[in-house]
Amino acid sequence: MSVSNLIKSVAVAAIAFGILMLPGMLAAQAPTKPDPARISPSGNYLAARHASQQRDAAAASTYYRAALRADPKNPELLDRAFIASLAEGDNEEAVRLADRVLQVSKNDRTARLVLGVRGIKTKQWQNARLNLAQSVRGPVT
């Protein structure tokens, strides 16, 4: 066997080995979902901003809420966590955060709208009417 044939045989064997090992290597390198509790508050905020830009409402909501747990009095984090939870479709969390948003900003129309819908759902008509009436004042959000 000539040297060039030997090199070709080794190259073919190496390529075949690489093709056979590729799926396992890709699976081993697949990113794992990080635990927001183990990330710093600023890391959670940055991850939430990135997830928002990528239109990943679930991840944004998770990271904003984790950042909010580290800084519960931050109104900007509260508002972003509220909107992200609402966008994700986590209505129970959105209602809890809407109550907190209204403690900071009594005129937040989106929070009023969420609480108005909750009032309808729970048949608290007076509460629903009050919140819905306050949600429509001013320009559309």
C-alpha positions as CSV (number, residue, x, y, z in Angstrom):
1,M,0.0,0.0,0.0
2,S,1.4,3.4,-1.0
3,V,1.7,6.3,1.4
4,S,-1.0,8.3,-0.5
5,N,-3.4,5.4,-0.3
6,L,-2.7,5.0,3.4
7,I,-3.4,8.8,3.9
8,K,-6.6,8.5,2.0
9,S,-7.7,5.5,4.1
10,V,-6.9,7.3,7.3
11,A,-8.8,10.4,6.1
12,V,-11.8,8.4,5.2
13,A,-11.8,6.6,8.6
14,A,-11.4,9.9,10.4
15,I,-14.4,11.5,8.5
16,A,-16.5,8.4,9.1
17,F,-15.7,8.5,12.8
18,G,-16.5,12.2,12.9
19,I,-19.9,11.7,11.2
20,L,-20.7,8.8,13.6
21,M,-19.8,10.9,16.7
22,L,-21.4,14.2,15.6
23,P,-24.9,13.6,17.0
24,G,-23.5,12.7,20.4
25,M,-21.1,15.7,20.4
26,L,-24.0,18.1,19.5
27,A,-26.2,16.7,22.3
28,A,-23.4,17.1,24.8
29,Q,-23.0,20.8,23.8
30,A,-26.7,21.6,23.9
31,P,-27.2,24.5,26.2
32,T,-29.0,23.8,29.5
33,K,-31.6,26.1,30.8
34,P,-29.9,28.2,33.5
35,D,-31.5,28.6,36.9
36,P,-32.4,32.3,37.4
37,A,-31.9,31.9,41.2
38,R,-28.2,31.3,40.6
39,I,-27.6,34.3,38.4
40,S,-26.8,37.7,39.7
41,P,-29.6,40.3,39.7
42,S,-27.8,42.3,37.0
43,G,-27.4,39.1,35.0
44,N,-31.1,38.3,35.4
45,Y,-31.9,41.8,34.1
46,L,-29.6,41.5,31.1
47,A,-30.9,38.0,30.3
48,A,-34.5,39.4,30.5
49,R,-33.7,42.3,28.2
50,H,-32.1,39.9,25.7
51,A,-35.1,37.5,25.9
52,S,-37.4,40.4,25.4
53,Q,-35.5,41.5,22.3
54,Q,-35.7,37.9,21.1
55,R,-39.5,37.9,21.7
56,D,-39.2,35.1,24.2
57,A,-41.9,36.2,26.7
58,A,-41.5,33.1,28.9
59,A,-37.8,33.6,29.5
60,A,-38.2,37.4,29.8
61,S,-40.9,36.9,32.5
62,T,-38.8,34.4,34.4
63,Y,-35.7,36.6,34.4
64,Y,-37.5,39.8,35.2
65,R,-39.2,38.2,38.1
66,A,-35.9,36.8,39.4
67,A,-34.4,40.3,39.1
68,L,-37.4,41.7,40.9
69,R,-37.0,39.3,43.8
70,A,-33.5,40.8,44.3
71,D,-34.8,44.3,44.1
72,P,-38.5,44.3,45.0
73,K,-38.9,48.0,45.3
74,N,-37.6,48.8,41.8
75,P,-40.6,50.2,39.9
76,E,-39.0,49.7,36.5
77,L,-38.4,46.0,37.2
78,L,-41.9,45.7,38.6
79,D,-43.4,47.1,35.4
80,R,-41.2,45.0,33.1
81,A,-42.0,41.8,35.1
82,F,-45.7,42.7,34.9
83,I,-45.7,43.3,31.2
84,A,-43.6,40.2,30.5
85,S,-45.9,38.0,32.6
86,L,-48.9,39.3,30.8
87,A,-47.2,38.7,27.4
88,E,-46.3,35.2,28.5
89,G,-50.0,34.5,29.4
90,D,-49.3,33.9,33.1
91,N,-52.5,35.6,34.1
92,E,-52.3,34.7,37.8
93,E,-48.8,36.2,38.1
94,A,-49.9,39.2,36.0
95,V,-52.8,39.9,38.4
96,R,-50.5,39.7,41.5
97,L,-48.0,42.1,39.8
98,A,-50.8,44.4,38.7
99,D,-51.8,44.9,42.3
100,R,-48.2,45.8,43.1
101,V,-47.9,48.1,40.1
102,L,-51.0,50.0,41.3
103,Q,-49.4,50.5,44.7
104,V,-46.6,52.4,42.9
105,S,-48.6,54.0,40.1
106,K,-52.3,54.5,40.7
107,N,-53.0,55.4,37.1
108,D,-51.4,52.5,35.2
109,R,-54.0,51.7,32.6
110,T,-52.7,48.3,31.7
111,A,-52.7,47.1,35.4
112,R,-56.3,48.6,35.7
113,L,-57.4,46.7,32.6
114,V,-55.9,43.4,34.0
115,L,-57.7,43.9,37.3
116,G,-60.9,44.9,35.5
117,V,-60.8,41.6,33.6
118,R,-60.1,39.7,36.9
119,G,-63.2,41.5,38.4
120,I,-65.3,40.3,35.5
121,K,-64.0,36.7,35.8
122,T,-64.6,36.6,39.6
123,K,-68.0,38.4,39.2
124,Q,-67.0,41.4,41.2
125,W,-68.9,43.7,39.0
126,Q,-68.3,47.0,40.9
127,N,-64.6,46.4,41.1
128,A,-64.5,45.4,37.4
129,R,-66.5,48.6,36.4
130,L,-64.2,50.8,38.5
131,N,-60.9,49.4,37.0
132,L,-62.2,49.2,33.5
133,A,-63.4,52.8,33.6
134,Q,-60.0,53.9,34.9
135,S,-58.2,51.9,32.2
136,V,-59.7,53.7,29.3
137,R,-58.8,57.2,30.4
138,G,-56.1,58.8,28.3
139,P,-54.4,57.6,25.1
140,V,-54.4,53.9,24.2
141,T,-51.4,52.1,25.5
